[in-house]
Amino acid sequence: MSESQHSVFRRNQWALSLAQLFAGIGIATGFAVGGILAERLTGRTELAGFAQTASILGAGILAVPLARLAERRSRRTALASAYAIAFFGAVLIVLAIMFGIDIAFFLGMGCFGAATAAGLQGRYAATDAAPDHLKGSAMSVVIWATTIGSVAGPNLSGPGTQLGRSLGLDPLSGPFVIAIAGFLLSFISVLFLHRITPLIRQPSVGSADTGPAADTGRPEGASTSLRRGGTWQAIRRSPSALMGLLSVVTGHMIMVATMVMTPLHMDHHGLGLELIGITIGGHILGMYGLSPVFGYLTDRFSAGRVILLGQTLFAVALLLGLVDALGESSFVRLSVALFVLGLGWSASLIAGSTLLTKEIEPDHRMAVQGLSDAGMNFGAAALAALSGPLLAFGGFASITVMGLLVLAVAVFVSVRAKYGTRHTG
């Protein structure tokens, strides 16, 4: 990597990390009161969870269009557009609270999901200027930056309500005012990205262009390779890419379905809100706090091996949850299970996303990345919707069994991919 390329890489890392930090604050602050507002505006407790569902669906719907925008224009344009949509969504939510319009609130929460979509695309943007041997680490650093915002966000809900009162608004509008500021700062941060689409172009052998990489407006290799088939064909040509895609999608499905039902399971067994908060806090720490470790392991060994590590962690977490469901519930056991669940998600996301970056032909790369983001959000929304009836019918044990069945599919594909040996060691 030349000095100029290294400068671009570092500049993008800082810009993306700051955007993740500010957006994490906005997302977590808003999510903390979203369910309460949904119940208040609609007057129906059963619709309280739809606030988060609307945001997840919004992220899924926007994933592919944002990937196409990044492919046609630049990552900077796509990410800035996403944060602008999230900013508009937060403003719409405040207005919906002021005038008591529940439909506007849910529409705003859907737009709110654009920040999640931007955060997911941001992990891929981190690899665009990174050399192959640092792609996992580059991605993990940007994901790690989310830790600060995700941990700080819920703790700002209290000050946010005071802010709402001081502005003459409904107190629960305050957290979304904080979200507005967070998304605005994220928007400004991504404007400092070096405009690359999607990779810094490396000069080919014999090329006269030996200077720093420039924004060509086309993916690396687009000038010398023909686009063969569609997005699915590009995935099917590489078993390792399919392994990476399923790792990302199934890992997110398992994590969301288990995480959203654990507080209810704990509440049913008399474990109070304080213990629930500690358990979820540990889960978030597991998701983001050790991401640089998994990034290093991905670069040092192989993405395939880290995916298998993540799947092992998922199995341990789900089995601990199953034991808890079949016996007397334990705060310590559930806290360990949720922490390990977060570690499994982190390993699967980082290693799987790295495979999708390395294994897919450049002309299809952004389309596949968008597909993975859409798949993980739609899959998580579907499993989260199914989790409620399952919990009511079969208890928390049914949630863990469902997770183990999804995990079995991912493991089967991983074994067939022969541990991701193609370009992953």
Secondary structure, DSSP 8 states (H G I E B T S, - for coil): --HHHHHHHHHHHHHHHHHHHHHHHHHHHHHHHHHHHHHHHHS-GGGTTHHHHHHHHHHHHHHHHHHHHHHHT-HHHHHHHHHHHHHHHHHHHHHHHHHT-HHHHHHHHHHHHHHHHHHHHHHHHHHHTS-GGGHHHHHHHHHHHHHHHHHHHHHTHHHHHHHHHHTTS-GGGHHHHHHHHHHHHHHHHHTTS---SSS-----TT-S--SS----SS-TTTTTS---S-HHHHHHT-HHHHHHHHHHHHHHHHHHHHHHHHHHHHHHTT--HHHHHHHHHHHHHHHHTTHHHHHHHHHHT-HHHHHHHHHHHHHHHHHHHHHHHHS---HHHHHHHHHHHHHHHHHHHHHHHHHHHHHS-HHHHHHHHHHHHHHHHHHHHHHHHHHHHHHHHHHHHHHHHHHHHHHHHHHHHHHHTGGG-TTT-
